[in-house]
Each structure stands twice: as structure tokens, then as C-alpha cells.
Amino acid sequence: MTKPDSRRTFLKTSLAASTSLLLAKLDVLAEDSKPEFIPDKNFDLKILATNWGFDGSMDSFCDKVKKEGYDGIEVWWPGSIGKQNELFTALTKYSLDVGFLCGGNQSNAKEHLESFSGALNATAFNKNQKPLYINCHSGRDYFSFEENKRFIDLTTSVAKQSGLLICHETHRSRMLYSAPVAKEFILKNPELRLTADLSHWCTVSESFLADQADTVNLALSRTDHIHARIGHAEGPQVNDPRAPEWEHAVKAHFAWWDKVVEMKRKDGKGITFLTEFGPVDYMPAMPYTRQPLADQWAINVHMLKLLRNRYSS
């Protein structure tokens, strides 16, 4: 029988060794895939802000966004004429670009597609302002391959008609909720374009995807828009990316984003980022009071500065 003290020592030593090995592997993954970036002022980089968690008016939101140095905002297409007028008035007033979110929530695949189609067409063919892109929360993880493929066929058609960039997000509960499922869609749909939010895939796989590198690289080759949130193996958002304990997670995500930027530069193209750290419940909170553990707005501005300094200035 192992003595209690010996067993505790063994477990402590084993845990420390395993943790060190994991962190070493993650550091190697990040460093190996990280090109030597020299900021390029001519690179077409646009960084947008999310109004997710912002309680004020659209005018006050856009005013704050402009003062922080963002290029634009990403918002859901407003359902009412009044909200649309409020949005486009603010965009014009503060000279901001816009990217639109489009999705559906019906559990029935046919009804979901019909709702999605209506929202997509309203967004793509609006007469107020051409968006930089449309980001799709498309399909459901429990729809069949063919049911979900109809969303891709629809957006491919609308993209050709409108001349807009339309991307499908790698998002939990949606069509592209995991790396292995997304791989099949990517391989079988050559015109599929992606919004990369790999924090979701980290959570689904409970890893930093080191064992699915080929699939990740395939997805990055189809990426035209990035949601810049730092996830980890047990959740889609670290409590604060500035904290030293999350350095390995930050490195892993920047290694992926670096690859996309490198590809765009080689092709003479640009890229859009959204700083998308969210409020409670994405943001961890104190029990009972539900007070957030960190400042959502400050974190997103921190990400804005990191991205700007790394890629364009």
C-alpha cells in the first residue's frame, strides 16, 4: 500500500509535470505558427466593436466606439424601420463602417431557413449602407447535413447577387459548431467563407485543437472575418486576457490569427476583426451579486490595441 504522504507527493509531481508539458506544447504550437510580423500601415485592417452588453443608445454607442479608434461596428440587422433609421443616422454621423449579423432560432429546419432567408435579403439589399460583410449564425448542430447545406446554397446565391461578402461563423449550436463537422462542410462546399471564432471549437473539443491542426488550417484558409475573443478548453471566454495565467491561450489564438493575416497580405487583401468579449454570462461573475470579474469594454479596447499594433501600426 502506498503511504498517504508518498501518494500526495506522486500526484503533485505528476500534475506539475503534465501541466508543464501541456503548456510547453501550446507554446510550441503558438511559436511555430507565428510569422515574423512587421506592422504594415498599408495593410487593410478594419477592427469593429460589438454592442453586445452595451445598454445605451445607438448614438452613444457609436460615439464611444469612434473615440476609442474603432473603424466600425458589428450589430444584428434591426427589425424595425425606426431602429434602422437610428442605426444609419449614427453610422453617418460618426463615419463608421458596419458589419451585420444574420441568423434564425427556429428548431424546425424549414421554418429556420425561411426566417433566415428573409433577414438575409433585408440585410444584403438594404438601401442605406453597404456592409463590410454579413456574418451568419446559420443552421443548427442537430439539423442534417443537407438541411444545413441549404443555408450555404442560399448565402452563395445572395453573395453573387449582391456582391457582398457573406461568412458563416464557427459557433457552438450552429452548423459549424465543431472542427470535424465543419471540415465536411468546407470540403464539400468550395464557395463557403468563414467567420473564425475558434474559441467555440476550443470549448467543444476541450483543447487548443493541437490534434486537429490540419482542419484548423483548412478553416483558416477560408476565413475572411475574425471574432477576436480568447477561449480556452473549458469555455469560450477567459475572464481577462491580460492576466498572466492566460498567456498560453492568448498565444494560441494569435497564432491562428497570424496565419490568416499572413495569407491576406500575400494575396493583397485585407481582413476585418471584431473584438467580441461579452458580458455576463460569457464574462465570469461573482456568485449571488453577478458582478462581472472584469471590465468588458476595457478588455475589448485592449484587444483593439493589440490587433492594431501587431498588424498595421
Beta strands, then each sheet from edge to edge (+ up, - down):
strand 1: 45-50
strand 2: 72-76
strand 3: 97-103
strand 4: 134-137
strand 5: 166-169
strand 6: 194-196
strand 7: 223-228
strand 8: 271-275
sheet 1: 1+ 2+ 3+ 4+ 5+ 6+ 7+ 8+ 1+
end
